[in-house]
Amino acid sequence: MSVEDTIRRKLTEAFQPERLDVENESHLHHGHHGSPQTGESHFRVLVAADAFDGVNRVERQRKIYAVLAEELDGPVHALALTALTPAEAVRRNL
């Protein structure tokens, strides 16, 4: 299973999001210092889930980092996160 698929599966299981976008941006970092050049090291994630209702931005990110701890300790070099409630996503036109 690819790292992208693993991220998608874990976040779906943990948060049952209404919206989940997982974008592999590794190709944008090819040749950069510190990039492992695996093709699956840099990701941008948008999660819109009711699980984030009443939870501040920092705690939302901590929850996601906890779910993806194994990936962040290994193949994932960088993770750009947007964690919203579904209502916040609608307000932002996402």
C-alpha positions in Angstrom: 0.0 0.0 0.0 1.3 3.4 -0.9 2.0 6.1 1.8 -0.8 8.2 0.3 -3.2 5.3 0.6 -2.1 4.7 4.2 -2.6 8.3 5.1 -6.1 8.3 3.5 -7.1 5.0 5.3 -5.9 6.1 8.7 -7.5 9.5 8.6 -10.7 8.1 7.3 -10.8 5.5 10.1 -9.9 8.0 12.8 -12.1 11.0 11.8 -14.8 9.8 9.4 -14.4 13.0 7.4 -17.0 14.5 5.1 -14.1 15.6 3.0 -10.5 14.3 2.8 -8.0 15.5 0.2 -4.6 13.9 0.2 -2.2 15.4 -2.3 1.2 14.0 -2.9 3.5 17.0 -3.5 6.8 15.1 -3.5 7.5 15.9 -7.1 7.7 19.6 -6.1 10.6 18.8 -3.7 12.7 16.6 -5.9 16.3 17.5 -5.4 15.8 19.6 -2.3 18.1 19.1 0.6 16.7 16.7 3.2 14.1 15.2 0.8 14.5 11.4 0.7 13.6 11.3 -3.0 11.2 8.4 -2.5 8.3 10.0 -4.4 6.2 9.7 -1.3 7.6 12.2 1.2 5.7 15.4 1.0 1.9 15.7 1.4 -0.8 18.3 1.6 -3.9 17.2 3.5 -7.3 18.7 4.0 -9.6 17.0 6.5 -13.1 18.3 7.1 -14.7 16.3 9.9 -17.3 16.8 12.7 -14.6 15.3 15.0 -12.9 18.8 15.0 -16.0 20.6 16.3 -15.0 22.6 19.4 -11.4 21.6 19.0 -8.8 24.4 18.4 -6.4 24.4 15.5 -3.4 23.2 17.4 -5.2 20.3 19.0 -6.7 19.3 15.6 -3.2 19.1 14.2 -1.9 17.1 17.2 -4.7 14.6 16.7 -3.8 14.1 13.1 -0.1 13.9 13.9 -0.9 11.2 16.5 -2.8 9.1 13.9 0.0 9.5 11.4 2.9 9.1 13.9 4.4 6.0 12.1 4.4 7.8 8.8 5.9 11.0 10.2 8.6 8.9 11.9 9.4 7.2 8.6 8.6 8.0 5.0 6.8 11.4 5.4 9.3 14.3 5.5 6.7 17.1 5.3 2.9 17.3 6.0 0.9 20.5 5.2 -2.4 20.3 7.1 -5.7 22.0 7.0 -8.1 20.6 9.5 -11.7 22.0 9.6 -15.2 21.2 10.6 -17.5 20.7 7.6 -19.1 24.1 8.3 -15.7 25.8 8.3 -14.9 24.2 4.9 -18.2 25.5 3.5 -17.5 29.0 4.8 -14.1 28.9 3.1 -15.6 27.6 -0.1 -13.5 24.4 0.1 
